[in-house]
Amino acid sequence: MPQAVRAIILATTKVGDKSLVLHCLCNEGGRRSFIVSVGRKAGMALFLPLNIIDGEAVENRKSTLWRLHRISSTAPLESIRGNVYKNAVCLFMSEVLYRCIHDGEGDAELFDWCARSIAALDSIESGWSNFHLRWLMELSAALGFSPTKESIAPFAGERYSEICALLDADLTSFLMAPLNGTARSEIADILLRYLSSHTECSLNIRSLAVLSEVLR
């Protein structure tokens, strides 16, 4: 019996010439992976990171991975895909989620929060240079450990006062905070170390270097 699935794509793994494994966060069941068939000439736009898709999952007799059919996108994310800065933020977000949420983890509330975050990034017209910093703080809260001035202090070093100011800021003030590229990169690294300590997983996020270069 096919199972209706709504999922956020976190990453993909190519399997031969005709298949992809989609690593997803689902609205039911948390983190799951599916296998899909793709033709050699098939466009890959449907399977880009943070795309939100609907599909029908069917048990696969040849693998523990269920096969996903009848896949469609729920939103085009045209603003993200057409903006090099937003796309770099998108890739960073997807890699963080991929590395800190393990198979079977997650629930409907986390899925809904992620979907709202993606929609917010797509719709925002300015201030996206600090968006990923706000998002890392909100992700920590969504996972159950909101950063406070006391809990962030062991990680913050010389950026403690700036982080405290961000913690006190409303959304608009946060996004418009006048941080330079170096400060932004170092604060992101601090928040990743904070997140890593609470999730007990290594968050060596390769896309941070690209994001820092784009947003410097």
N, C-alpha and C positions, 0 to 999 in steps of 0.2 A: 504494500500500500504506500503510494507516494506521501511524503511528509512535506507540508509547506514550510519554507524556510525564508526568513529575512536575515540578511547577514551584511556585516561590514568587512570588506576585504582588507586584511592586514598585510599580506604578502602572498607571493605565488612561487611555486617551484615547478620548473619545466620537467616533464617526464616524456622522454622520446620526442617525436615530431608531432604527435597528435593529442597529447594530453597535458593538462596542468593540474597541479594540486593547489587548491585555494585554501589558505590559512585565514580563518574568519572568526569574528566575534558575532555570535548569533543572538537574536532576541529570545530564543529559548535554547537552553543547553550550554550557554556560555561559549568558550573557545572550542571550535571544531574545525576539522579539515575535510575537504571534499575533493573528488577528482572530477574533472570536466573534460570533454572532448573538444578539441579545437582543430580546425583545418589549417593547412599551411598558409592559406591566404586570408584566414580569418583575422579581422581586426582585434587588437588587444585592448582597445579603449574600454571595453566593458569590465576588464579585470584590473584596472589601475588601483593603486592603494587608496583606501578610504572610500571607494565606491560602495554605495549601499545597494544591494541587489535583492530581488525576490527570485525564488526558484523552487523546484520540487526535488527533494532528496529521495533516492531509492537505494535500498540495500544492495551492495555489490557482492556477488558471489565469489568474485576473483580477488577481493581485497577487503581489508577492514575499513577502508575508506568508502563512505557512501558516495554514490554518483549523483551529480547535480544536473538536472535538466530544466528546460523551459526558463532560462535565466533572462531576467530583464532588470534594467536600472530603475531605481525609484526617483533619482534626481540626477541631472546632467553635470552638476558642479562646474558649469562653464566658467565662472569667475576664477575658480582655483586653477583649472587647467590652462587658462589663458593668461595667467599672471605668474611670472617666474619666481617672484617672492613668495606668493601664497603657495605655489607648488612645492617650494623648498620646505616651507612650514608643514605642509601636508605629508611629505615624505618623512620628516622628522617625527611627526605624531604617529604615523603608522608603524615606524620602527620601534618607538618606545612601547606602544601597545603590544606589538608582536613579541617583544622580549620580556615584558613584565607580567603578561597574562598567559598562564600556561593552559594546556588542554584541560577542558572540563571546568575551568574557572570562569567566573563572570555570571551575571544574571540580567534580568530584564532592565533593572534600574541602571546598571552600568552601560548596557547597550543604548538605552534611551539618552543617557548623558552624552555618550560618544556621538550619537546621531545629532544631538543639538549642537555639540561643539563643531562638527563638520559643517552644519548649516550656518553657524555663526561665522566661521572662517570664510565661507563662500559669499556671505552677504556683506561682510564688513568692507567699508569703502576707504578707510584709512586707519593707521595705528596698528597695522599687522606686524610691525617690527618687534613689538613686545608680546604679541599674542601667545607665542609658545611658552613664555614664562608664566603668564597667567594660567595657561592650560595645564602646565605641570603642577601648579599649586592646586588647581581644581581636580586634576587626576588623583593626586594624593588624597584629597577629601573624598572623592568618589570611591577610592579603595579603602577608606576607613581610618585615615590618619592625617587629618588636616595639619599642615605646618603651623606652628606658633613661633613666637619670638624665642621662647625657651627651647623648643625642640630643634629649631634650625640653627641655633647658636654654635653647636659643636662642628658644624659643617661650613659656616659662613665666612670665617676668617675676616679679611679686611673689607668684605662686602656686607658685613652685618648691618650697618646703619642703612644702606640702600635697600636691603631686603626687608628690614623692619618697615621702612617707608612704603614699600610695595604692599606689604601685608595690611597696612592701615588704609591703603588707597581704595577708593571706589573703582568700578570698572573703567570709567572714562579716564580718570586720573592715572590709573595703572597703564593703560594702553598708550597714553600720551607722555609718560614719564621720559625725560630727556636723557636716556642712557646712550652711551657710545657703544661701538661694536665690541670693544674689549670687555666692558662691564656686562654687556648682554651675554656674551659667551661664557664668562666666568660665573655669572649667576645661574645660567642654564646648567653648567657643570655641577654647581653646588646643589641645585634642586634634584639633579639626576642621582647624585651620591646619597642625598636624603631619601629619595625614592628607593634606591637600591638597598639601603640599609633596612628598610621596612618590608620590602618584598623578598629580601634574602636571595636576590638574583643579580648577576653581573649585568650592568647596563652600559656596555661599551657601545655607545650609539655613534656609528660611523657617519651618519648623515648630519651630525652636529657640526662637523668641520665645514661641510658644504653650506649649511645654513648660516653659520657665522660669517663665511666669506661673502655670501649673498647680501646679508643684512649689515655688514660692517659700515 
